[in-house]
Amino acid sequence: MEQNKFTYEKLLKFTCSVFEQIGCEAKDASSAAINLLNADIRGIDSHGIARLSSYIRIWEARRINAHAKPKIIHETQSTAVVDGDAGLGLSVAPFAMQVALSKAKAVGTGWVAVQNSNHFGIAGQYAMMALEHDMIGIAMTNASAIVAPPFSKERMLGTNPIAVAVPAGKEKPFVADFATTTASNGKLELLQRKNQGAPEGWIQDNLGEGVTDAHILKNGGALLPLGSDLTGGSHKGFMLGSIVDILSGVLSGANFGPWVPPLPAYLPLPEGMPGKGIGHFFGAMRIDAFGPGEDFKKNMDLWIQRFRSAQPVHSGQNVIIPGDPEREAEAILRKNGVVLHPEVVSELKSIAEKFSLVF
């Protein structure tokens, strides 16, 4: 295997060992490692093992509780609030989604808001937990403020992703997983590693002017909401990000807006934080709570097939159903291995040395 290419199994074993080294119980370390590596194996390397060093630094800053025991602190038949006990979001999120699934199984739908958590990787993996139960899954999270609303120089929101997973019959499931910004911060970090500029419409400087410098966030710049500018509909991206922030932060009792704890450990915590940690929001809906499940799957198949057969603008350029690119990436990467940027490899070797592990 070529240099900087690693098997999924090797990366999983190493990541699990690292989480155990910081104090996670074996089952929690395994769950967290799987959830983190799901990003790499689905081709979303901006949110995968490249984030491991960030988690370690947050743990060293005593902002992550490796011994966390998430618990329900408020609930009804169909809703709950979970306190993540400052744990790894990678472990807190599946616990909370399981609560949502259990409530949906009992009464048709389940809705769970989470406070006192940390960064949880990609949202799609938690929404997809619903698929095997013939349910629609929803997952979202707020994040540290690096996004400026329209007309603002100040960073007020995170990239605040939304994920929705919908089961089908013969067709593969519909899985939408997207940031509410024009691009995620992870994609900006990839450009930084490659010393490349960002496309126009991704970012602005500290005066609110559009720029292409991928390092601009370090100098007071900001990411832009989905749509880039008002002509492109940035007010709609702002509204989407705000909805995620309200459901994940305001509703749960977590921090929200500019008070969400920053991912980089070297940045100080915001003053006057109104809540606890980072917030998430999860939903699960049984498809048979709205009618015969088989009818829904049949019609979902028809929906997918009809969109795939839409007349293309150019020959060979067909409509891509959400979830297709990630499934294709996973089929290739599980077989051929994951290529990591040399800078990421160097960071992983430093982590290995720190904990007397082998990478």
Summary of the structure (lengths in Angstrom):
residues: 359
radius of gyration: 20.1
end to end distance: 14.7
largest distance: 56.8
contacts: 1285
relative contact order: 0.16
helix: 42%
strand: 16%
